[in-house]
Amino acid sequence: MVDEAAARRIAVRSQLLDGSATGVLETIRRLGFLQLDPIATVAPAQHLVLWSRLGRYDVTELDRLLWEERSLFEWDALIWPIEALPLVRGLMRRWRTSSHYKSERWVREFVAENRGFRRYVLRELERRGPLLSRELEDRSRGEREERRWYGTRNVGLMLTSLHLRGEVAVAGRVGGQRLWDLSERVLPLTDALPLREAELAVEETRFRALGVRLTRDGWAAHPHATDGEIPDRVTFLSPFDRLIHDRERAEALFGFFYRLEMFVPRAKRVYGYYVLPILRGTELIGRIEPVFDRRRGSLSVDGVWREPRAPADAGAAIREALDALAAWLGAETVTVGRRIPRLWARALRS
């Protein structure tokens, strides 16, 4: 067991937020996986998570590693290193055999009720693939329902179901849209871990990447985790960053209550639509709401909020991180609004 201060240092070091990250591939390997999210108020989550660790880097490197070198692959809204494929193949079995969770049961029933539709999709991919979802007909059975991510067409649902089961894979992207193909034409042939072994391997990967976990007796450190001094480096975290992804853990470890208010009605938001935690060393000292206007090439800050224990002199370092974010995004101008802490106002507007 380690005390809270050591737990914070280990967590930051394990997540490579101490400035030690050296490259895109190595960072993803150390983190275990990288979550995908299309919301790009600042930048897509997968890009922002890497920026938080690497600083300015070439975002095309991620595409190269995914679609040219194939040292990374997509599965279940995550980017994985290719050496994790046997583990992932083990998890795919759950979507073909398990009904423990409602989502697993729904996928099995949907595929079973649409056998002809499944055969059509696989046949078209074999003959014409890789294909975009819109290049396939919706031959599903039953009534069409409006769904948030898929609209009324069930092609996306079928492709996602077959993807989770390991029958089709993401072969590339066109304008952010996934290109689908048969798995055997995208992923190398490997063995699959038994399901229970795969689940344990995922838990081990998560624990190692997080560094510490909370038990009844306090903070337990992973056997391979290392402690050490953390520089007072300031960066901003994606709402999907694994350091704060588990909101209860983040509150217990950092004393920082955080919720993503994207789907909260405007009148009920405490902070803003897409607010990023501000990390300084081992402390979450506040939150910031940057918005990148790609058409105008401008980065605006709609608000900055300071935590009660945050240092009064952190404003200059936050402004430096904001300028670094703007440079990476290619923003020509940076505008800071009026909703900012008085103690940081002068430095933030410099």
Secondary structure, DSSP 8 states (H G I E B T S, - for coil): -B-HHHHHHHHHHHTTTTTT---HHHHHHHHS-EE-----SSS-HHHHHHHHHHSS--THHHHIIIIIS-SEEEETTEEEEGGGHHHHHHHHHHHHH--SSHHHHHHHHHHHHTHHHHHHHHHHHHHH-SEEGGGS-----S----BTTTBT-SHHHHHHHHHHHTSEEEEEEETTEEEEEEGGGTS-------HHHHHHHHHHHHHHHH-EEEETTEEEE-TT---------EEE--TT-TTTSSHHHHHHHH-------TTS-GGG-SS-SS-EEEEETTEEEEEEEEEEETTTTEEEEEEEEE-TTS-TT-HHHHHHHHHHHHHHHT-SEEEE-S-S-HHHHHHHT-
